[in-house]
């Protein structure tokens, strides 16, 4: 089976992030993140740090003299994909290929201290594929990819604890076990609660979640009430290995009526690493 594909990614940030004033300016603008809520424009609270026309819109202060701000951003991904001898020539064949489109827009609001609201609206569209969109991964015409509230429980130097409630995405470690599923057109998201603790040189995430099931229509992406995903994931950098980390984790997964080759049964899986 031979696969050919090409992609173009366009990123547009219209307004800026929630930040605290800084005196030091970065040597260049920060890179766009895979998870857009991880982007940090706090340096733009210092007007001297702006070096681009759009910087004046990347940080919008809501109240003068207060640590409150508003962000609006988005991106568009256009992806052309085709297969020769798909599924080893069994099933529907498509010699012309098809187009996958993923426009997304998000808002990031810090209206009061210690509380942050983040909403990301996404439209995943497939066009031109013989047999229509594949289930789960090709199309979800309009849905909330993310919709969560962050509550900062502790904000001491070197010790930050944040509770996140709502629809959220994860990329843990290298994404081998838990990832946003960036390759397919429809990304993976979860409903539930997570707790992030940054203490000293450790970054620890604990979570209890329901995977989201995406339909192909509008706002038909409910949580999967038959599945529960939970765990703890801790990361510690290794100074002797540049860019290296030690990852310690426990992941649990329970699924009702999970499908297997010989039938269906309830599944309970534990993973430790």
C-alpha positions, 0 to 999 in steps of 0.5 A: 500500500502506497500513500501520498500526502501533502499539507499546508498549515496557516496560522493566524493570531489576532489578539493576545494572551494573558500575561504579567508585566515583564521587563525582559523581552525575548530575542524573537517571537515564541513558536506556535504550540501544538496545544494553543492554550500553551502559548504565552504572550505575557512578555507583550505586557511590556510595550517595549517588547513588541516587534511586529505589527500584530503584536499590538493585538496579541495582548489586550488588557481588559482593565487598566492596572489589573492582570486581566487580558483577552486573547483571540487566535486561530489556524487553518490546516489544508491537507490533500491525501490519497492512497494507491491500493488502499487496504491492499486493493480491498474496498472503495478505491480513490485514485484522485485523492481528497481534501481535508480541511481544519479551520479553528478559532479560539479565545482565551480570557483572564477576566479575574485573578486565578481564573482562566476561560479557554474555548476552541471551536473547530470545523473538520471537513472532508471533500471529494473522497470516494465513499465519504468521510471515514468514521471518527478521523475525517469529519466533524463539521462543527464542535467544541474542541476545547472548552475549559476553566482553569482555577489556580489553587496555588501560585507560589514561586516554584509551586503552582497548582492548577485545576482544569475542568471541562473539555481539554486536550493532552499531549503526554511525553512524546505522545506515544500513549496519550496525544491529540491525534494531530495526524488525522483531521479530527483531533482527540479530546476529553471531557473531565477534570485534570490537576497540574502541579509544577513543583521544583523541577517536576511537572505532574498531571493527574486526570479523570476523563471521558473520551469525546466521540465525534459525529460527522455533523454539527455539535454532535461530539458527546463524551463516551459514557461507556469509557473512563480514562484516568491516571498520573503522569510526571515529568522530570528533566535530566540536566546531563542529557540536553532536552531529555526527561524522565517520565513516570506514569500510571494510566487506567482505562475502563471500557464497557462492551469493548470490541475484540476479535472474538466478541465484546466484553468489559475491558479494564487496563492498567499501564505503568511506565 
